[in-house]
Amino acid sequence: MSPRALAATLALGTLIGTLPVVWGTSLLCALTAAGLRLNQLAMQAVNYLVWPLQIALFIPFFKAGRGLVPNSPVELDSAMLAEQMRAAPLQAVASLGEANLLALLGWLCWAPLGSVLLYGLLRLGLWRLEGSRRARQRSRA
């Protein structure tokens, strides 16, 4: 893989892997890699490696999305959700769905800038690694 393609694969895998939807990141990575002709294995590996980030970033993404929708009644209180699950399970699922939509909104605010910055940093680092590898090969010849 070229440094450019590897950087794109790693950046997109990270971007999609942090998407606050647990059910769909593998499929989205597969479709993206196929559509852009990127390495499927690398894309899925990055997707799974950033899974802890997906969980860790859910609350910040939720708060960012909630900041954009200030009148939202959705709260992420584990005790309240547990009680709601016992009393009204469908309402609890609806609340979690709304929280997920707010987290997606927060992710959408971060995604464009974050992916461009990550791609640039990865491309620069991989370009330098490739240059040093080629220099070593020339010195051996």
C-alpha positions as CSV (number, residue, x, y, z in Angstrom):
1,M,0.0,0.0,0.0
2,S,1.1,3.5,-0.7
3,P,1.5,5.9,2.3
4,R,-1.4,7.9,0.9
5,A,-3.7,4.9,0.7
6,L,-2.6,3.6,4.1
7,A,-3.2,7.0,5.7
8,A,-6.7,7.2,4.1
9,T,-7.4,3.7,5.3
10,L,-6.3,4.4,8.9
11,A,-8.0,7.8,9.0
12,L,-11.3,6.5,7.7
13,G,-11.2,3.4,9.8
14,T,-10.7,5.6,12.9
15,L,-13.4,8.0,11.8
16,I,-16.0,5.3,11.2
17,G,-14.8,3.2,14.2
18,T,-15.6,6.1,16.6
19,L,-19.1,6.6,15.1
20,P,-21.5,6.2,18.1
21,V,-23.4,3.3,16.6
22,V,-22.3,0.0,17.9
23,W,-24.2,-2.0,15.3
24,G,-23.0,-0.5,12.1
25,T,-19.3,0.3,12.0
26,S,-18.0,-3.0,10.6
27,L,-20.5,-2.8,7.7
28,L,-19.7,0.9,7.1
29,C,-16.0,0.2,7.1
30,A,-16.5,-2.7,4.6
31,L,-18.6,-0.6,2.3
32,T,-16.2,2.4,2.5
33,A,-13.1,0.2,1.8
34,A,-14.8,-1.5,-1.1
35,G,-16.1,1.8,-2.5
36,L,-12.7,3.5,-2.3
37,R,-10.7,0.4,-3.1
38,L,-8.8,0.5,0.2
39,N,-7.4,-2.4,2.2
40,Q,-10.4,-4.2,3.8
41,L,-8.2,-6.0,6.4
42,A,-6.5,-2.8,7.5
43,M,-9.8,-0.9,7.6
44,Q,-11.5,-3.5,9.8
45,A,-8.4,-3.8,12.1
46,V,-8.4,-0.1,12.8
47,N,-12.2,-0.2,13.3
48,Y,-11.8,-2.9,16.0
49,L,-8.7,-1.2,17.6
50,V,-10.6,2.1,18.1
51,W,-13.6,0.4,19.7
52,P,-12.6,1.5,23.2
53,L,-12.5,5.1,21.8
54,Q,-16.1,4.6,20.5
55,I,-17.2,3.8,24.0
56,A,-15.1,6.5,25.7
57,L,-16.2,9.2,23.3
58,F,-20.0,8.5,23.5
59,I,-20.5,10.9,26.4
60,P,-18.5,13.8,24.9
61,F,-20.3,13.3,21.6
62,F,-23.6,13.2,23.4
63,K,-22.8,16.4,25.3
64,A,-21.7,18.1,22.1
65,G,-24.9,17.1,20.4
66,R,-27.0,18.1,23.4
67,G,-25.3,21.5,23.3
68,L,-26.6,22.0,19.8
69,V,-30.1,21.0,20.8
70,P,-30.4,22.8,24.2
71,N,-34.1,22.1,24.7
72,S,-33.6,18.3,24.5
73,P,-35.1,16.5,27.5
74,V,-32.7,13.5,27.1
75,E,-30.5,12.8,30.2
76,L,-27.9,10.1,30.5
77,D,-28.4,9.0,34.1
78,S,-27.8,5.3,34.7
79,A,-30.1,5.1,37.8
80,M,-32.9,6.9,36.0
81,L,-32.5,4.6,32.9
82,A,-32.5,1.5,35.0
83,E,-35.7,2.5,36.7
84,Q,-37.2,3.5,33.4
85,M,-36.2,0.0,32.0
86,R,-38.2,-1.6,34.8
87,A,-41.2,0.7,34.6
88,A,-41.4,1.5,30.9
89,P,-39.0,-0.4,28.7
90,L,-40.1,1.0,25.5
91,Q,-39.7,4.6,26.8
92,A,-36.2,3.7,28.0
93,V,-35.3,2.4,24.6
94,A,-36.7,5.5,23.0
95,S,-34.6,7.7,25.4
96,L,-31.5,5.7,24.5
97,G,-32.3,6.2,20.8
98,E,-32.6,9.9,21.3
99,A,-29.3,10.0,23.2
100,N,-27.7,8.1,20.4
101,L,-29.0,10.6,17.8
102,L,-27.6,13.4,19.9
103,A,-24.2,11.6,20.1
104,L,-24.4,11.2,16.3
105,L,-24.9,14.9,15.9
106,G,-21.9,15.6,18.2
107,W,-19.9,13.1,16.1
108,L,-20.9,14.9,12.9
109,C,-19.5,18.1,14.3
110,W,-16.1,16.5,15.0
111,A,-15.9,14.1,12.0
112,P,-15.0,16.4,9.1
113,L,-12.2,18.3,10.9
114,G,-11.0,15.3,12.8
115,S,-10.7,13.1,9.8
116,V,-8.8,15.7,7.7
117,L,-6.4,16.4,10.6
118,L,-5.8,12.7,11.3
119,Y,-5.3,12.0,7.5
120,G,-2.8,14.8,7.3
121,L,-0.8,13.7,10.3
122,L,-0.8,10.0,9.2
123,R,0.2,10.9,5.7
124,L,3.1,13.0,6.9
125,G,4.3,10.3,9.3
126,L,3.9,7.5,6.7
127,W,5.6,9.7,4.0
128,R,8.6,10.2,6.3
129,L,8.8,6.5,7.2
130,E,8.7,5.6,3.5
131,G,11.4,8.2,2.8
132,S,13.7,6.8,5.5
133,R,13.1,3.2,4.3
134,R,14.0,4.2,0.7
135,A,17.1,5.9,2.0
136,R,18.2,2.8,3.9
137,Q,17.6,0.7,0.8
138,R,19.8,3.1,-1.4
139,S,22.6,3.0,1.2
140,R,22.6,-0.8,1.1
141,A,22.8,-0.9,-2.7
